[in-house]
Amino acid sequence: MAKALVSVYLLVFLCFRSGELVEMVNAQKTWCVAKPSSEQAALMANVDYACSQVDCQILQKGCPCSYPDNLINHASVAMNLYYSANGRNWWNCDFRKSGLVVMTDPSYGDCKYE
């Protein structure tokens, strides 16, 4: 009986600790970027969709995230703006399997990812 009770307490402890771990992982800041293997058409569709939902002015010429002027960069910025505006849920970065949630801040120079 005592051995069974210890096992139950151990199981409860492990579940509690696992719950803490999940909370710690969920508390980690994340960003959404375009998968490098994505096709150009998918990236363009992502920019069009994300920018129809959020303000992508930061991508305009002369703005902080306009350089480098390439589609994967612009898609990553637009996708992250959408992801950030919609609660940073993994499903807000799916973009038909062309998005990738990362734990390393992709900001560079004056281009700051939210």
GROMACS elastic network, one bead per residue, 0.5 to 0.9 nm:
[ bonds ]
;  ai    aj funct       b0    kb
    1     4     6  0.51655   500
    1     5     6  0.62397   500
    1     6     6  0.87153   500
    2     5     6  0.50247   500
    2     6     6  0.62047   500
    2     7     6  0.86363   500
    3     6     6  0.51437   500
    3     7     6  0.62844   500
    3     8     6  0.87725   500
    4     7     6  0.50269   500
    4     8     6  0.62870   500
    4     9     6  0.87289   500
    5     8     6  0.50854   500
    5     9     6  0.62599   500
    5    10     6  0.85409   500
    6     9     6  0.50952   500
    6    10     6  0.60338   500
    6    11     6  0.85370   500
    7    11     6  0.60737   500
    7    12     6  0.85835   500
    8    11     6  0.50620   500
    8    12     6  0.61698   500
    8    13     6  0.85168   500
    9    12     6  0.50901   500
    9    13     6  0.60380   500
    9    14     6  0.85414   500
   10    13     6  0.50072   500
   10    14     6  0.60854   500
   10    15     6  0.85544   500
   11    14     6  0.51026   500
   11    15     6  0.61311   500
   11    16     6  0.85314   500
   12    15     6  0.51171   500
   12    16     6  0.60989   500
   12    17     6  0.85351   500
   13    16     6  0.50644   500
   13    17     6  0.60686   500
   13    18     6  0.84842   500
   14    18     6  0.59623   500
   14    19     6  0.84644   500
   15    19     6  0.61158   500
   15    20     6  0.86582   500
   16    19     6  0.50411   500
   16    20     6  0.63759   500
   16    21     6  0.87212   500
   17    20     6  0.50385   500
   17    21     6  0.62802   500
   17    22     6  0.87458   500
   18    22     6  0.62421   500
   18    23     6  0.86363   500
   19    22     6  0.50921   500
   19    23     6  0.62623   500
   19    24     6  0.86301   500
   20    23     6  0.50424   500
   20    24     6  0.61388   500
   20    25     6  0.86528   500
   21    24     6  0.50072   500
   21    25     6  0.61956   500
   21    26     6  0.85168   500
   22    25     6  0.51300   500
   22    26     6  0.60524   500
   22    27     6  0.84998   500
   23    27     6  0.60286   500
   23    28     6  0.87459   500
   24    27     6  0.50477   500
   24    28     6  0.65198   500
   25    28     6  0.52565   500
   25    29     6  0.86718   500
   26    29     6  0.77934   500
   26    30     6  0.89438   500
   27    30     6  0.89268   500
   28   103     6  0.73325   500
   29    88     6  0.87659   500
   29   102     6  0.88144   500
   29   103     6  0.64321   500
   29   104     6  0.84358   500
   29   105     6  0.84518   500
   30    88     6  0.72708   500
   30   101     6  0.64320   500
   30   102     6  0.55823   500
   30   104     6  0.71679   500
   30   105     6  0.74571   500
   31    80     6  0.60455   500
   31    83     6  0.75315   500
   31    84     6  0.75859   500
   31    88     6  0.75419   500
   31    93     6  0.86480   500
   31   100     6  0.82238   500
   31   101     6  0.55902   500
   31   102     6  0.53266   500
   31   103     6  0.64580   500
   31   104     6  0.75238   500
   31   105     6  0.67449   500
   31   106     6  0.75661   500
   31   113     6  0.76489   500
   31   114     6  0.79314   500
   32    76     6  0.67760   500
   32    77     6  0.81796   500
   32    79     6  0.62082   500
   32    81     6  0.83280   500
   32    82     6  0.87388   500
   32    83     6  0.63748   500
   32    84     6  0.81909   500
   32    88     6  0.82309   500
   32    90     6  0.85285   500
   32    92     6  0.85345   500
   32    93     6  0.57365   500
   32    94     6  0.88376   500
   32    99     6  0.64471   500
   32   100     6  0.55829   500
   32   102     6  0.61981   500
   32   103     6  0.89586   500
   32   106     6  0.89199   500
   33    36     6  0.88430   500
   33    72     6  0.85577   500
   33    73     6  0.84390   500
   33    75     6  0.74498   500
   33    77     6  0.70847   500
   33    78     6  0.86638   500
   33    79     6  0.64081   500
   33    80     6  0.62121   500
   33    93     6  0.78255   500
   33    98     6  0.86411   500
   33    99     6  0.57070   500
   33   100     6  0.53200   500
   33   101     6  0.64842   500
   33   102     6  0.72384   500
   33   106     6  0.80633   500
   34    37     6  0.84219   500
   34    38     6  0.71410   500
   34    43     6  0.73677   500
   34    46     6  0.89207   500
   34    72     6  0.63498   500
   34    73     6  0.79109   500
   34    75     6  0.61860   500
   34    77     6  0.85882   500
   34    79     6  0.72829   500
   34    80     6  0.88236   500
   34    93     6  0.87670   500
   34    95     6  0.88133   500
   34    98     6  0.59307   500
   34   100     6  0.59678   500
   34   101     6  0.88161   500
   35    38     6  0.54694   500
   35    72     6  0.82153   500
   35    76     6  0.84662   500
   35    97     6  0.83928   500
   35    98     6  0.54027   500
   35    99     6  0.54308   500
   35   100     6  0.57483   500
   36    39     6  0.85098   500
   36    72     6  0.72090   500
   36    98     6  0.84519   500
   37    98     6  0.79607   500
   38    41     6  0.83956   500
   38    42     6  0.65723   500
   38    43     6  0.67205   500
   38    72     6  0.85200   500
   38    97     6  0.85526   500
   38    98     6  0.56098   500
   38    99     6  0.84341   500
   39    42     6  0.53565   500
   39    43     6  0.64310   500
   39    44     6  0.88120   500
   39    98     6  0.83320   500
   40    43     6  0.51000   500
   40    44     6  0.61644   500
   40    45     6  0.85887   500
   40    71     6  0.73577   500
   40    72     6  0.80882   500
   41    44     6  0.51387   500
   41    45     6  0.61603   500
   41    46     6  0.85887   500
   42    45     6  0.50639   500
   42    46     6  0.61406   500
   42    47     6  0.87354   500
   42    95     6  0.83677   500
   42    96     6  0.82252   500
   42    98     6  0.72068   500
   43    47     6  0.62892   500
   43    48     6  0.86340   500
   43    71     6  0.68043   500
   43    72     6  0.67444   500
   43    74     6  0.86228   500
   43    75     6  0.56975   500
   43    76     6  0.85755   500
   43    95     6  0.89606   500
   43    98     6  0.75985   500
   44    47     6  0.51469   500
   44    48     6  0.61803   500
   44    49     6  0.85813   500
   44    71     6  0.71392   500
   44    72     6  0.88436   500
   44    74     6  0.89546   500
   44    75     6  0.70609   500
   45    48     6  0.50575   500
   45    49     6  0.60350   500
   45    50     6  0.84472   500
   45    75     6  0.88449   500
   46    49     6  0.51619   500
   46    50     6  0.58652   500
   46    51     6  0.82145   500
   46    75     6  0.63266   500
   46    76     6  0.89123   500
   46    78     6  0.76172   500
   46    79     6  0.67515   500
   46    95     6  0.66504   500
   46    98     6  0.85625   500
   47    50     6  0.52892   500
   47    51     6  0.58148   500
   47    52     6  0.83121   500
   47    56     6  0.88700   500
   47    71     6  0.85867   500
   47    74     6  0.70912   500
   47    75     6  0.51465   500
   47    76     6  0.83541   500
   47    77     6  0.86023   500
   47    78     6  0.56818   500
   47    79     6  0.68967   500
   48    51     6  0.53882   500
   48    52     6  0.61381   500
   48    53     6  0.88976   500
   48    75     6  0.89239   500
   48    78     6  0.86586   500
   49    52     6  0.51480   500
   49    53     6  0.66111   500
   49    54     6  0.89275   500
   49    78     6  0.88336   500
   49    79     6  0.88244   500
   50    53     6  0.52463   500
   50    54     6  0.61355   500
   50    55     6  0.85443   500
   50    56     6  0.80864   500
   50    75     6  0.86103   500
   50    78     6  0.57262   500
   50    79     6  0.59200   500
   50    80     6  0.86965   500
   50    81     6  0.74986   500
   50    82     6  0.55326   500
   50    83     6  0.87681   500
   51    54     6  0.51276   500
   51    55     6  0.60448   500
   51    56     6  0.54213   500
   51    57     6  0.87542   500
   51    78     6  0.63471   500
   51    79     6  0.84311   500
   51    81     6  0.84796   500
   51    82     6  0.78196   500
   52    55     6  0.77310   500
   52    56     6  0.85414   500
   53    56     6  0.89731   500
   53    82     6  0.70645   500
   54    78     6  0.81602   500
   54    81     6  0.68116   500
   54    82     6  0.61158   500
   54    85     6  0.75003   500
   55    58     6  0.78781   500
   55    78     6  0.86495   500
   55    81     6  0.79155   500
   55    82     6  0.88651   500
   56    59     6  0.57788   500
   56    60     6  0.76423   500
   56    77     6  0.82387   500
   56    78     6  0.62987   500
   56    81     6  0.75337   500
   57    60     6  0.53882   500
   57    63     6  0.75858   500
   58    61     6  0.84462   500
   58    62     6  0.87300   500
   58    63     6  0.53345   500
   58    64     6  0.61664   500
   58    65     6  0.56838   500
   58    66     6  0.69634   500
   58    77     6  0.85027   500
   58    78     6  0.89495   500
   58   111     6  0.82485   500
   59    62     6  0.82124   500
   59    63     6  0.60475   500
   59    64     6  0.71954   500
   59    65     6  0.51420   500
   59    67     6  0.81842   500
   59    69     6  0.89769   500
   59    74     6  0.66877   500
   59    77     6  0.77335   500
   59    78     6  0.80339   500
   60    63     6  0.54801   500
   60    64     6  0.83971   500
   60    65     6  0.77707   500
   60    66     6  0.57949   500
   61    64     6  0.84834   500
   61    65     6  0.84915   500
   61    66     6  0.54778   500
   61    67     6  0.80752   500
   61    69     6  0.87235   500
   62    65     6  0.83168   500
   62    66     6  0.64653   500
   62    67     6  0.82475   500
   63    66     6  0.55999   500
   63    67     6  0.81582   500
   63   110     6  0.89626   500
   63   111     6  0.84226   500
   64    67     6  0.71066   500
   64   109     6  0.79746   500
   64   110     6  0.53501   500
   64   112     6  0.79671   500
   65    68     6  0.74972   500
   65    69     6  0.85280   500
   65    73     6  0.81840   500
   65    74     6  0.75422   500
   65    77     6  0.73599   500
   65   108     6  0.85879   500
   65   109     6  0.88526   500
   65   110     6  0.74086   500
   65   112     6  0.78624   500
   66    69     6  0.57075   500
   66    70     6  0.85051   500
   66    73     6  0.83646   500
   66    74     6  0.71851   500
   66   111     6  0.84153   500
   67    70     6  0.76430   500
   67    73     6  0.80072   500
   67    74     6  0.85437   500
   67   111     6  0.86553   500
   68    71     6  0.89523   500
   68    73     6  0.67570   500
   68    74     6  0.83210   500
   69    72     6  0.89048   500
   69    73     6  0.71763   500
   69    74     6  0.72975   500
   70    73     6  0.55884   500
   70    74     6  0.63376   500
   70    75     6  0.86360   500
   71    74     6  0.51163   500
   71    75     6  0.58584   500
   71    76     6  0.84127   500
   72    75     6  0.50786   500
   72    76     6  0.60556   500
   72    77     6  0.86671   500
   73    76     6  0.51816   500
   73    77     6  0.63360   500
   73    78     6  0.86817   500
   74    77     6  0.52196   500
   74    78     6  0.61256   500
   74    79     6  0.84274   500
   75    78     6  0.51349   500
   75    79     6  0.58150   500
   75    80     6  0.83413   500
   76    79     6  0.51466   500
   76    80     6  0.60072   500
   76    81     6  0.85475   500
   76    99     6  0.81731   500
   77    80     6  0.52112   500
   77    81     6  0.62163   500
   77    82     6  0.87740   500
   77   111     6  0.89106   500
   77   113     6  0.70301   500
   78    81     6  0.50998   500
   78    82     6  0.63608   500
   78    83     6  0.86172   500
   79    82     6  0.51666   500
   79    83     6  0.60702   500
   79    84     6  0.85475   500
   79    92     6  0.85747   500
   79    93     6  0.68757   500
   79    95     6  0.81617   500
   79    99     6  0.76456   500
   80    84     6  0.58748   500
   80    85     6  0.83460   500
   80    88     6  0.86847   500
   80    93     6  0.75932   500
   80   113     6  0.71428   500
   80   114     6  0.75268   500
   81    84     6  0.52120   500
   81    85     6  0.60938   500
   81    86     6  0.86243   500
   81   113     6  0.76925   500
   81   114     6  0.70039   500
   82    85     6  0.51555   500
   82    86     6  0.61887   500
   82    87     6  0.89320   500
   82    88     6  0.86449   500
   82    92     6  0.73271   500
   82    93     6  0.80677   500
   83    86     6  0.53138   500
   83    87     6  0.65680   500
   83    88     6  0.51107   500
   83    89     6  0.70895   500
   83    90     6  0.81923   500
   83    91     6  0.86176   500
   83    92     6  0.51642   500
   83    93     6  0.57659   500
   84    87     6  0.56954   500
   84    88     6  0.50953   500
   84    89     6  0.84817   500
   84    92     6  0.85062   500
   84   114     6  0.66632   500
   85    88     6  0.73753   500
   86    89     6  0.72591   500
   86    92     6  0.67281   500
   87    92     6  0.78479   500
   88    91     6  0.83293   500
   88    92     6  0.66221   500
   88    93     6  0.78338   500
   89    92     6  0.53810   500
   89    93     6  0.72196   500
   90    93     6  0.54074   500
   90    94     6  0.67287   500
   90   100     6  0.85798   500
   90   101     6  0.68027   500
   91    94     6  0.51677   500
   91    95     6  0.81123   500
   92    95     6  0.73267   500
   92    99     6  0.88472   500
   93    96     6  0.87373   500
   93    97     6  0.83119   500
   93    98     6  0.81658   500
   93    99     6  0.51895   500
   93   100     6  0.64769   500
   93   101     6  0.66218   500
   94    97     6  0.50352   500
   94    98     6  0.62904   500
   94   100     6  0.70993   500
   94   101     6  0.85463   500
   95    98     6  0.53677   500
   95    99     6  0.55551   500
   96    99     6  0.75413   500
   97   100     6  0.79945   500
  102   105     6  0.75862   500
  102   106     6  0.83771   500
  103   106     6  0.88628   500
  104   107     6  0.89490   500
  105   108     6  0.86801   500
  105   112     6  0.87397   500
  105   113     6  0.72578   500
  106   111     6  0.89821   500
  106   112     6  0.80041   500
  106   113     6  0.67120   500
  107   110     6  0.78280   500
  107   111     6  0.56393   500
  107   113     6  0.51773   500
  107   114     6  0.86173   500
  108   111     6  0.52992   500
  108   112     6  0.65141   500
  108   113     6  0.84068   500
  109   112     6  0.75652   500
